[in-house]
Amino acid sequence: MATRQQWIDGARPRTLPAAFSPVAIGTAISVYETFLDGSLKPGMSFNPLLPILALVVALALQIGVNYANDYSDGIRGTDEERVGPVRLVGQGLAEPDEVKRAAFIAFGIAAVAGLLLTVLSQYWVLLPAGVLSILAAWFYTGGKRPYGYSGFGELFVFVFFGLVAVIGTSASQTHHVTSLSIVGGVASGAFATALLVVNNLRDIPGDTLAGKKTLAVRLGDSRTRELYRICILVAYFMPVAMFLLPSGPRYAYVALFTLMYARRPLMQIQKDTHGPELITVLVDTGRAQLMFSMILTIAITASAWTPAVPS
């Protein structure tokens, strides 16, 4: 029987910045687009409960997909040759049905919070987006033909932990999909994708043996490392793109100063690290994403109290 700590480790808390970051950025964007010089724009409103619910949805989805992956990979035997965090099913620490139940509980929490978010915001587009998010989370490694085994996992992460999370959080307040929210979604999605790229780079040997054709397996070691670098560069270009948008947040570029946190994982990727050494890259990438999103959130929010960049 798994201990409490093993259940916590099985939820893979190091991946949670991928859930927190888009909600923080989306909230900042909604503040920027709702307020003008510190005051609400005419005809606009801001409900502080909505970003809290959006965060519950994102965290529950992240934990749910982690448990779902543990369950699906465990019953297929694809975790047997892996290096990395604890696998509850693969290591025989918990019964498969227990892990599956934990995944469904997390998805249930996400569904309830998402329904409340939709009802309170009256932005009904969030409802089908939430359903698609849960289905995509389960079928990532679940079902007869999991798309994560075919190289589409990175696309799922970019779309749902980037675009959908940021745009959904922002639009729950503004009821509009804006250029700024799309750019913010790309930034968050690129960082979240970088996390998955590192994870799959580490697992190339085991996934190859298990017949799991992730994007990393298909690209090979060197091109996967290049993909990681591209993801980081794309993420850090987005604050510049925000600054250059018509009426964009003038302090968005401040997030570029967090490049110092991305420097070490970029250097480690360049050094051709393998196996357990890549766990450090994963941790450092999560830290860089967290710092990037926090500073970008503060910068965008502060911009709401100052004049915008001229068109």
N, C-alpha and C positions, 0 to 999 in steps of 0.2 A: 504493500500500500504506500502510495507516494506521500511524502511529508508536505507540510504547508510550504516550506521553502522550495521544494521541488515543483510544486504547482505554480508558485510564483515564477521560478526560473523557466518553467514550461510556457508561461505567457510571454516570455522573451521581452522583458522590460526595456532592453536596450533599443528595441525597435519603436518604442512609444513616441520618441520625437517626431516620427513620421506622421503620427496622428495629431499631436499637439500643434505642430508648425503651421499646417494649412489653416486651422481654425484661428490661430493667432493672427496670421496675415490677413485672412478674410475679414476678421473683426476690425482690424485696423483700417482696411479699405472701406468697410461700411461706415466707420466713424468719419473717415476723410470725405466720403461722398454724402454724408448726412449732415455734417456740421460745416459752418462757414464762420471763420474767425471766432470759434468757440461757441457759437450759437447755432441752434437747429435751423436748417434751411426751411423756408416757408413750405408748408404742406408735408414735411417729413417728420418722422418719429424714430425713436431709438429705444428698443426693449432690451435691457441688459440680461434678461433671462435667456434670450435666444442663443447668444454665443456659448452660454453654459450648456445648454441642451445640445448644441452642435458639437461641443467638446466631448460630451458623454457618448454621442453617436460615434465619433471618430475613434475614441479610445476603445469602446466596446467592439467596434468592427475590427480594429487592429488585434485585440486580444482574441477575438473570435476566429479570425483567419489564422492566427498562430496556432491555436488549439486544433483547428480544422486541418491544418497542414500536418501537425503532429499525428493526428489520427489517421489521415489518409496515407501519408508516407509510411506510417508504422505498420498498417495492415497490409501494405504492398511490399514491405521489406526493403524499401529504398533508403531507410535510415541506418542500415546496418554498417555501412562503410563511411559514415560521415564523421567530420571533425567540427566541434562547435558546441552550442548550448545543449542543455539537457533535452532528451527526447523521451517523453513519458511513456509512449507506447513502444517505440523502438528499443528502449533499454529495459522494458519490462517493469517499469515503475508504477504503472497504472493500467487498469483494464481499458481496452479500446472504447467500450461503451461509456466509461466514465469520462474519457477525454472528449468523445463525441458529444456527450451531454453538456460538458463545460462550454464547448463551442456554441451549441444551440442556445444555452443560457445567455452567453455574451451577445449572440445575434438577436435574441429576444429583447435584451436591454436596449440594444441599438434601435430596434424596431419601435419600441414604446417611446423612447426619447425622440426618435425621428418623427413619429406621429404627432407628439406634443409640439414639436418644433413647427411642423406643417400647419397644425390647427392654429397655434398662436400667431404665426406669421401671416397666415392666410395666403401663403405663396404655394399653391397646390402642385406646382411643378416638382417640388421637393419629394412628393410622395412616390412617383415612379422612379425618381433618381435613387431614393433610398432602397426601394425593392431591388433595383438593378445592382446596387452596391452589395447587398447581402447575397444575392445569387452569384455575383462575380466572385465574392469572397469564398463561398463554398466550393464552386466549381473550378477554382484555381488549382486545387489538387484533388478535389472530390469528383464523384461520378465516374462513368465508364471511360470518358475521354477528357481528362483534365487538361485545360489549355496551358497550365503552368509546365506541363511535361512536354509541350510542343514549342516552347520558346516565346510564349506571349505573356509571361508573368510581368515583365518590365512594362509592357503596355498597360496592363491592369493597374499597376502601381501608379504610373504616371497619370492616368486618367482619373482614378478614383481617390488617390491620396494627394493629388495635385489639383487638376482642373475642377473636378466635382466638389471636392471639399472646400476649396477657397471660394469658388463661385457660389456654391450653395450657402456657405456661411454669410457671405456678403449680400447675396440676393435675398436672403431671409429678412433683411432689414430694408433694403432699397427696392426690392421687386424688379431689379434690372440686372442684366448681364452686361458688364461694362468692359472696356478695353483694359482698364486697370486691374480688374479682377481676373481677366484672362492671363495677363502678364504675371500676376501674382501666383496664379495656378501653375503656370509653366515653371516658375522659380521653385515652388514647393515640390512639384512633380519631379523635376530634375534631381533634386536632392534625395527624394524618396527612392527614385530609381537607382541612384548611385549606391544607396544602402543595399538594395537587392542585388545589384551587380557584384558588389564585394562578396556578399553571402554566396552567390552562385559561383563566383570565381573560386572561392575556397572549396566548394563542393564539387568541382569539375571531376576529380578522380572517382569519387563515390557515385556521382550521378551517371558518369559514363558506364561504370560497371552495372549499375541498376537499370540502364536503358532509358534514363530520364534525360530527354533532349532539351534541356534548358537553352536559353539564348547563349549562355556562356559556353556550354558544350558545343553548340553549333558554330560559334565564332572562334573558339579556341582561346588559349591563354593570352596571347599578346594582344589580340583585337579586343578582348574583353577588358583588358587594362586600359586600352585606348578609349573604349566606351565610357569607362569610369571617369576618365579625365574630361571627356566631352560633357558629361552630365554636370560635373562641378563647374566647368567654364560657362555652360548655359545658365546655370543657376545664378552665377555671379554677374552675368551680363544683364539680368532682368532688372536690378535696381537702376542701372543706367537707362534701360528702356523705359522704366517708369518715369524717371526724371525728364526724359525727352518727349513723353506723351503731352499732347495739348492739355493744359491745366493739370499736369501731373504733379505729384507730391515733391516739393523741391528738396526735401531732405533725404529722399530715398537712397541716394548714392552713399550715405553714411554706412550702409550695410557692407560696402566694399571693404571696410576696415577689418571685418571679421575673416578676411582671407588668411590671416595669420593662423587661424584655427584649422584651415584646410591645407595648409602648407605641409604639415607632417604626414597626413595620409597620402597626399599626392606624391611625396618623396618616397614613402614606403612602397606604393604601387610601382614607382619607377625602379625600385631596387629588386624587383622580381621576387618578392616575398611569397611564401606558399604556406598552406596548411594552417596550423595554429597561429602563425605570425599574422595572418590576415584577420584574426579576431580583433587585434589591436587596431587595424585599419577600420574595421566596422565600428568599434567604439569611438574612435577619433572622428569618423565621418558623422556619426550621430551627434557628437558634441558640436561639431562645426555647423551642422544643420540647426541645432537648437540655438546656438549663438547668432547665427545668421537670421533666423526667423524672429528672435527676440529684438535684435537691433533694428531690423527692417520694420517690425511692428511699431516700435517706439518712434522711428523716423517718420513713418507714414502718419501716425497719430499726431505727432508734433506738427506736421505739415498742415493739419486741419486748422491750426490756430495762426497760420501765416499765409500771406498771399501766395497763390499758385504760380507756377512757371508760366510765363506768357505763351499764348498759342503761336 
